[in-house]
Amino acid sequence: IEPFEDGVPAYRLVNTATDGAYRIEKRIHADPARPALLQEITFTALKGAPGDHRVYALLAPHLVNAGMGNTAWVGDHKGKPVLFASGRGTCLALASSLPWRTGSAGYVGVSDGWQQLHNTGELDPACQRAENGNVALTGEIGFTASETTALLALGFGATSDEAAENAFASLKQGFEPAAKAYVERWRKWQK
């Protein structure tokens, strides 16, 4: 784990599987133009081909400043798949530059995506909504042999549509332009 530079709360993380099968590199920062968080993920297969691996994003929303009382669902925004959650008048939308292959919404420790993958190796297509509880969202990132980098955008808003609009606007802007503006603003603030 390392910051982009001193005084800038943006980070680069590198995780390598203990068995040496893959490496995941992430770069994370807030979008300075809208209420969204960007996470660029690069997946590298160190053993086998990229198609031999399946990569998932897991999100445990705490929109009510606690685990309980959140609602999560798998949906779409203007025909594009999105993972959504809401609680106490705030919504979030998790969008990916590579379409989600599958998605799941469940209850933490019972029917969440981690439990599904651990128990069956697959996300359960029946788990599309989890109401008023300690919920989690899981989506399989659509990495391919030629597409090994994905950008995830976690947008926030008063409605699910507003959250999705923020997420997709961040995806459209891209990681590098947002990172440049973010770092420049932090440098200015630090001075």
Secondary structure, DSSP 8 states (H G I E B T S, - for coil): -EESSTT---EEEEEE-TTSSEEEEEEEEE-TTSSEEEEEEEEEESSS-GGG--EEEEE---TTSSSTTEEEEEEEETTEEEEEEEETTEEEEEEESS-EEEEEEEETTTTSHHHHHHHHSS--TT--EEEEESEEEEEEE---SS--EEEEEEEEESSHHHHHHHHHHHHHH-HHHHHHHHHHHHHHHH-
